Amino acid sequence: MGRDYNAAMLSPPFVVRPVNWSASRDELRALRRAVFIEEQHVPEELEWNDGDERAYHVLATSMEGRPIGTGRLKLDGQIGRMAVAREWRGRGVGAAILRRLLELARKEGCSVVRLHAQIHALDFYARYGFVAVGGEFEEAGIAHRAMELRLEPEHVTSD
């Protein structure tokens, strides 16, 4: 039981993968609706915009295939719309989503990644190297601060 049990404990009970907005729109919208519109009372007209069609998206799903988290990376290096289902918070889903978005940003050649962090999430993003820039501001009725992270370029090795 030893090694197999430990291996199972180390692997998360979810996966995070890039998805296409058109193909996964229903799952992505359902997660964001639950977190932003219903839970945080973001006005619906502020949640949806054409940025979704021109962004990279990731979707976290439980091992049973249930959508549990999402985030997006716009082509200008802006991370946003990170949402994790309430019952999955504190279990590493947000961190896994952020890491996957940062991988995508590096692959796309972004040198700086930016985001608007809700005040309660500043420490979360700081753990990944993000630095707050500028003062506090309100977005959709919620206090935020801009944060940014300078990325090291991906090193390509030649044979």
N, C-alpha and C positions, 0 to 999 in steps of 0.2 A: 504493500500500500504506500510506502514512503515516497518514492520518487514520483509515481503517477499522481498521487494526491497533491504533492507540492507543485507539480507542473500545472495541474488544473487550477490551483489557487493563484498562480502567477498570471495566467492568461485571462484577460477580461471577458465577461459574459456578454460581449457585444462586439460588433465590427463597425468600422467607419470607412465608407468608400465614397469616391466621387460619383456623382449622379448627374444626369441631364435634366435640366429644369422641365422641359416638355414632358419627358417620360415619368418624372417623379413629382410633378407639381402637386398632386393631391396629398401625398404624404408630407411634403415640405410645408404646404399651406396649413394642413391640420395641426402640425406641431407649433408653427408660429402663431396660429389663431389661439390655441390653448394657452401658450405662454404669454404672448404680448397683448393680444386683444382681450381675452377673458381674464387672465390672471393680473396683468399689469395695467389694464384699462387703456391701452394705446388705441386711439381712434382708428377704426378700420381704414379710413382713407389715407392715413399716414403709413400704414404697414405695407400696402401693396403699391409697387411702382414698376416701371419698365426696366429697372436695374436688374431684376431677376432674370430676364431673358438674356442679358449680356454679362452674366457672371458665372463663375464656377461655384458649384454647390457640393456639399458633402452631406451624407445622411448616415447617422448612426442607427443601427438596428440591433435589437436583442437577438440572441441565438435562435429564437423562435421566429425571427423575421419582422417583429413589431417595430415600427419607427419610434425612436426614443430621443433623437437629437439631430440638430442641423446647424449649418453655418454657411456663409457664402464669402467669396473673394471676388471683388469687382476687378476689372482689368486695370484700374489705376492703383491697385495695391491696397484697397480699402477692405478690411474685414468687417463683417457685420451680420446681423440677423442670427447670431448664435443663440440657440434655444435648446434647453434640455427638459424633457418631461419631468414634472415634479418628483415622481417616485424614483427617478434615476439620478437625481442630483447628489453630489458628494460621493459618487462611485467612479470618478475618472472619465466620465463621458465628455464633459466640456474640455478637459485637457487633451483628450484624444482628437476631438474635433479641431481644436486650435492647432495641434501639431500637424494634422493632415493639411489644414489650410496653409500653414507656413511652408510645408513641403511643396504645395502647389505654387505658392508665391516664388519660392526659390527656382523652381523649374521654369517659371515664366520670366525669370530674370529680374524680378523686383528687387531693388536695392533698399527700399524702405517700405514697411507695411504700417498702415495707420488704422486706427479704430476709434470709435466713440464708446468709452466704457461707462456703464452705469457706476455711480460712486461706490456702491457696495462691492463691485467687482474689480476695483483698482488693484488690490493685493493679488488677486488671481492672475491678472495679466502681468503684473510686475514680476511674478515668479518665472515668467517666460522671457524676461528681458525688456518688456515694454516700459517706456518712460513717459510719464504724464507731461504734456506740453500745454501751456496756456492755462486759463482759469476754468472754473466750473461754469457750465451752461445748461440750459434746459432744452431737452429734446423730447417731444411727445409727452410733455408734462413730467418728465423724469430727469433728475440731476445727472449730468454726465461730465466727463473730462476727456479731452482728446489725448490719445497715447500713440506712440510710434516705436517701431523697432527697426534698427538698421540690420539688414541681413548680409551675411557673408555670402559671396557668390559660390555656387556649386563648383566643386573642383572636378574637372573632367580629366581623367587620366588617359594617356595614349599608350598603346601597346608597343 
